[in-house]
Amino acid sequence: MCAEAMKKSNLLCLLLVYLQQVTMVFTVSDEGPERDSSADSGSLNLCISVVKTSGFNTIPEYIQKNTLNDVTIFHYDSDMDSKMPCPDWINSTAARREWNYMQFQTDRISYHITQGFESAVQQFNRTGSLADRNIYQARGCCVLYPNGTSASSLTHTFNGKDFIGFDFDRKTFVAPVHEAVVYKHQRETRSSLFNVLHFFGTQCVQNIQLFKTAPAILERKVPEVRIFQQKKRAGSVTVTCHV
């Protein structure tokens, strides 16, 4: 019982850490709040962070956030009635077309993340009594450097451990664990590979050009800081998360 309680607590800790990242909550330190170093170097870093869970009733099962240099530009979760509407600062036809494409892409991302989640649950045998709490995370980023060059990364994890990634040099998915091979084969269709390469090679940089004019980016406000403190209860297992 104690071991099972510890496993559940570790998963909850992992989820809290990830939600801290995707909601841009910063931890106070002597040096001040953490920041994306690309914001200081002149680079622009666009990231799509996704988390899909089961067994956590207090949060949506699916959450997606698109951020540029740690500023949230787009948010969607499974509890929302509709996707985030086009903001007022997007006022050109081309920009609105990009925004509509991003909303369409949300459905595609959700489909692939759900596919990966279900595959991981099956391959790791997280069914039956072990199916109560699972966390699938994905993060894809592209960086536009001041000299005009760019770089991309894409990783998926399951319950805090590497599950699958994408090698942009070899243009193929990489399965670091045997349990990810099935999902790797599912994603290696011609259309799936094209979509990944097109987005991170072209669309992502176009989105950076679009989002860099957002008022929140231009104003460069100091990130919001929150401190969470969990009270100890008799008989409970306390897990400390360091970020």
Order of alpha helices (4+ residues) and beta strands (2+ residues): alpha-alpha-beta-beta-beta-alpha-beta-beta-beta-beta-alpha-alpha-alpha-alpha
